[in-house]
Structure formats: C-alpha cells, structure tokens
Amino acid sequence: MDFKVIFRETFIEDLKRIVSSIAVHNPDAAQKLGEMIIETSESLSFFPERHPKVRQRPGIRRFVVKKYFKVFYRTQHESSRP
C-alpha cells in the first residue's frame, strides 16, 4: 500500500533556505543535496515507518541526509485522517 507524501510549507521554506545558503559556495552540491532530500522524502510513500521515532516528540520520525540534515515527519493512516 502506497501512502501520500505531503510537503508542508515550512519544509519547503527550510529546504529553499538550506539549498540557497549552500549554493553560494557550491551550486552543484546544493542541487544534489536538495534532490536527495526530496527523493528520500518522496520514498516515504512506501513503508513510511522504516525510520526511527524521536523519543522526545511522540508521533514524529526522522531520517538523516548526508550526516548533517535531519528531516522530521509524521505518519497519518487513512483511518485517522479528518
């Protein structure tokens, strides 16, 4: 069963800010990092619970990209959606 991945506005804004700041020094690396974060995020449509939960934040999971960039997300099953 595939899940729908929804990017929140705060995620998009943060990603733009990160990519822009890296692009000042290395545009190619910035583009690759942005693409990697998007691709990894979109891959959550299949088995979104594969990444660890964050102990201090119930219902939140995270994955790390390139050792320094953490992406936090939550899963919501169809039956619990409004």
KOLSEKE-445594 format. One line per 8 residues: their letters; for each residue x, z, y of N, C-alpha, C, CB. Coordinates in Angstrom, 3 decimals, padded with zeros to 6 digits. Glycine has a CB too. Layout:
residues N
a) X,Z,Y,X,Z,Y,X,Z,Y,X,Z,Y  ...
This chain:
residues 82
mdfkvifr) 000.845,000.000,-001.180,000.000,000.000,000.000,000.887,000.000,001.239,-000.959,001.220,000.001  000.659,-000.941,002.121,001.420,-001.001,003.364,000.718,-000.211,004.456,001.621,-002.454,003.805  001.508,000.420,005.284,000.998,001.186,006.413,001.233,000.395,007.694,001.672,002.584,006.491  000.506,000.721,008.708,000.660,000.082,010.012,001.632,000.912,010.847,-000.721,-000.066,010.737  002.625,000.260,011.416,003.588,000.937,012.284,003.159,000.694,013.728,005.059,000.426,012.029  002.972,001.776,014.457,002.548,001.692,015.862,003.655,002.293,016.717,001.175,002.437,016.102  004.146,001.511,017.658,005.193,001.985,018.560,004.547,002.580,019.803,006.166,000.835,018.943  004.851,003.838,020.059,004.331,004.496,021.264,005.099,004.001,022.482,004.434,006.045,021.146
etfiedlk) 004.469,004.100,023.620,005.090,003.657,024.866,006.394,004.418,025.132,004.116,003.844,026.042  006.428,005.697,024.809,007.653,006.472,025.026,008.804,005.955,024.156,007.399,007.958,024.731  008.496,005.513,022.946,009.521,004.927,022.073,010.079,003.667,022.711,008.941,004.610,020.670  009.209,002.803,023.183,009.635,001.536,023.787,010.477,001.788,025.034,008.413,000.667,024.139  010.052,002.722,025.867,010.808,003.047,027.080,012.182,003.620,026.744,010.025,004.042,027.943  012.238,004.532,025.776,013.519,005.115,025.374,014.447,004.048,024.792,013.298,006.239,024.348  013.896,003.177,023.971,014.707,002.121,023.374,015.266,001.190,024.451,013.878,001.321,022.357  014.444,000.814,025.400,014.916,-000.038,026.510,016.037,000.645,027.283,013.751,-000.379,027.468
rivssiav) 015.874,001.934,027.539,016.878,002.681,028.294,018.201,002.746,027.525,016.371,004.102,028.602  018.136,003.019,026.243,019.341,003.105,025.410,020.047,001.749,025.341,018.981,003.592,023.987  019.283,000.707,025.057,019.866,-000.627,024.929,020.462,-001.080,026.265,018.803,-001.639,024.442  019.773,-000.812,027.348,020.281,-001.204,028.667,021.587,-000.503,029.010,019.247,-000.903,029.735  021.667,000.769,028.698,022.892,001.507,029.027,024.079,001.031,028.186,022.677,003.010,028.819  023.848,000.648,026.945,024.918,000.134,026.096,025.292,-001.289,026.510,024.497,000.167,024.615  024.302,-002.063,026.935,024.534,-003.461,027.310,025.487,-003.605,028.491,023.219,-004.130,027.641  025.580,-002.582,029.327,026.502,-002.626,030.462,027.937,-002.832,029.959,026.401,-001.320,031.305
hnpdaaqk) 028.270,-002.201,028.846,029.619,-002.275,028.296,029.767,-003.307,027.183,030.024,-000.930,027.781  028.692,-003.501,026.391,028.785,-004.399,025.247,027.397,-004.960,024.917,029.387,-003.663,024.019  027.033,-006.087,025.527,025.693,-006.663,025.314,025.385,-007.001,023.853,025.546,-007.911,026.143  026.381,-007.492,023.119,026.136,-007.846,021.716,025.819,-006.608,020.872,027.353,-008.577,021.133  026.585,-005.542,021.092,026.343,-004.297,020.349,024.981,-003.720,020.706,027.450,-003.262,020.640  024.603,-003.821,021.974,023.298,-003.309,022.409,022.169,-004.057,021.718,023.150,-003.426,023.935  022.290,-005.366,021.643,021.250,-006.165,020.995,021.166,-005.835,019.505,021.522,-007.669,021.193  022.316,-005.721,018.849,022.329,-005.398,017.421,021.719,-004.019,017.154,023.764,-005.452,016.879
lgemiiet) 022.059,-003.050,017.987,021.501,-001.711,017.819,019.985,-001.731,018.010,022.151,-000.730,018.809  019.517,-002.384,019.053,018.075,-002.476,019.305,017.342,-003.115,018.137,017.808,-003.271,020.577  017.906,-004.198,017.628,017.288,-004.882,016.492,017.282,-003.992,015.244,018.028,-006.197,016.198  018.376,-003.262,015.039,018.462,-002.385,013.875,017.424,-001.264,013.950,019.871,-001.794,013.761  017.250,-000.694,015.123,016.263,000.374,015.296,014.849,-000.164,015.057,016.372,000.991,016.711  014.553,-001.336,015.605,013.227,-001.941,015.416,012.997,-002.276,013.943,013.081,-003.216,016.282  013.973,-002.910,013.296,013.815,-003.290,011.888,013.626,-002.067,010.990,015.030,-004.094,011.421  014.412,-001.034,011.231,014.276,000.173,010.420,012.921,000.826,010.657,015.407,001.166,010.734
seslsffp) 012.486,000.825,011.896,011.174,001.400,012.223,010.058,000.602,011.559,010.961,001.437,013.752  010.140,-000.713,011.629,009.107,-001.550,011.014,009.095,-001.405,009.494,009.320,-003.015,011.394  010.247,-001.090,008.909,010.298,-000.932,007.456,009.526,000.298,006.991,011.745,-000.840,006.990  009.134,001.154,007.924,008.324,002.326,007.571,006.946,001.939,007.054,008.177,003.240,008.774  006.566,000.675,007.223,005.266,000.246,006.710,005.211,000.364,005.187,004.973,-001.199,007.139  006.364,000.397,004.557,006.438,000.597,003.111,007.105,001.941,002.850,007.221,-000.566,002.411  006.397,002.847,002.247,006.870,004.189,001.904,007.406,004.942,003.133,007.962,004.098,000.833  006.551,005.251,004.080,006.970,005.907,005.315,007.443,007.350,005.131,005.845,005.886,006.287
erhpkvrq) 007.178,007.927,003.993,007.562,009.328,003.770,008.940,009.458,003.126,006.527,010.019,002.895  009.718,008.401,003.138,011.037,008.431,002.496,012.097,009.179,003.290,011.506,007.036,002.258  011.858,009.390,004.562,012.832,010.107,005.396,012.467,011.589,005.473,012.894,009.491,006.822  013.457,012.441,005.750,013.210,013.893,005.721,012.308,014.382,006.851,014.521,014.632,005.786  011.632,015.477,006.553,010.824,016.157,007.563,011.746,016.956,008.472,009.758,017.083,006.903  011.297,017.180,009.692,012.026,018.011,010.646,011.456,019.417,010.524,011.908,017.458,012.128  012.271,020.354,010.104,011.785,021.713,009.837,011.117,022.367,011.036,012.921,022.574,009.381  011.682,022.193,012.205,011.165,022.866,013.397,009.927,022.182,013.987,012.248,022.936,014.445
rpgirrfv) 009.584,021.008,013.482,008.447,020.260,014.036,007.547,019.783,012.900,008.936,019.051,014.890  006.543,020.557,012.543,005.660,020.190,011.434,005.013,018.814,011.644,004.575,021.252,011.260  004.986,018.028,010.593,004.357,016.709,010.643,005.271,015.615,011.168,003.133,016.771,011.490  006.494,015.955,011.552,007.425,014.982,012.113,008.531,014.692,011.106,008.023,015.495,013.446  008.889,013.433,011.001,010.013,012.994,010.164,011.024,012.297,011.060,009.535,012.040,009.006  012.228,012.056,010.515,013.229,011.381,011.323,014.160,010.557,010.455,014.023,012.388,012.137  014.746,009.542,011.070,015.839,008.806,010.453,016.900,008.576,011.518,015.346,007.452,009.836  018.118,008.348,011.061,019.251,008.193,011.962,019.771,006.763,011.852,020.374,009.224,011.636
vkkyfkvf) 020.059,006.165,013.006,020.619,004.821,013.057,022.008,004.918,013.666,019.706,003.848,013.877  022.976,004.362,012.985,024.360,004.324,013.471,024.914,005.693,013.833,024.450,003.427,014.669  024.551,006.684,013.099,025.113,008.032,013.196,024.700,008.821,014.443,026.590,007.939,013.158  024.310,008.170,015.525,024.053,008.872,016.781,022.611,008.799,017.278,024.944,008.329,017.826  021.822,007.873,016.775,020.488,007.642,017.320,019.426,008.094,016.325,020.294,006.154,017.673  018.689,009.123,016.704,017.643,009.675,015.848,016.291,009.129,016.296,017.652,011.232,015.888  015.513,008.701,015.331,014.157,008.230,015.596,013.210,009.210,014.912,013.935,006.747,015.083  012.313,009.782,015.686,011.327,010.729,015.177,009.988,010.018,015.065,011.219,011.984,016.095
yrtqhess) 009.255,010.307,013.999,007.960,009.659,013.802,007.055,010.563,012.981,008.127,008.284,013.109  005.785,010.211,012.982,004.819,010.929,012.152,004.016,009.914,011.364,003.884,011.830,013.014  003.542,010.360,010.207,002.679,009.508,009.391,001.253,010.020,009.501,003.150,009.481,007.902  000.346,009.095,009.462,-001.064,009.460,009.522,-001.801,008.597,008.513,-001.652,009.280,010.967  -002.347,009.227,007.507,-003.054,008.491,006.472,-004.415,008.053,006.974,-003.199,009.338,005.209  -004.903,006.982,006.417,-006.171,006.372,006.833,-007.309,007.387,006.904,-006.546,005.252,005.877  -007.387,008.284,005.934,-008.489,009.234,005.884,-008.440,010.253,007.016,-008.485,009.949,004.562  -007.264,010.451,007.641,-007.164,011.437,008.721,-007.192,010.809,010.098,-005.904,012.239,008.569
rp) -007.347,009.502,010.168,-007.430,008.825,011.474,-008.811,009.007,012.061,-007.101,007.319,011.345  -008.883,009.113,013.403,-010.203,009.288,014.058,-011.038,008.034,014.000,-010.029,009.702,015.512
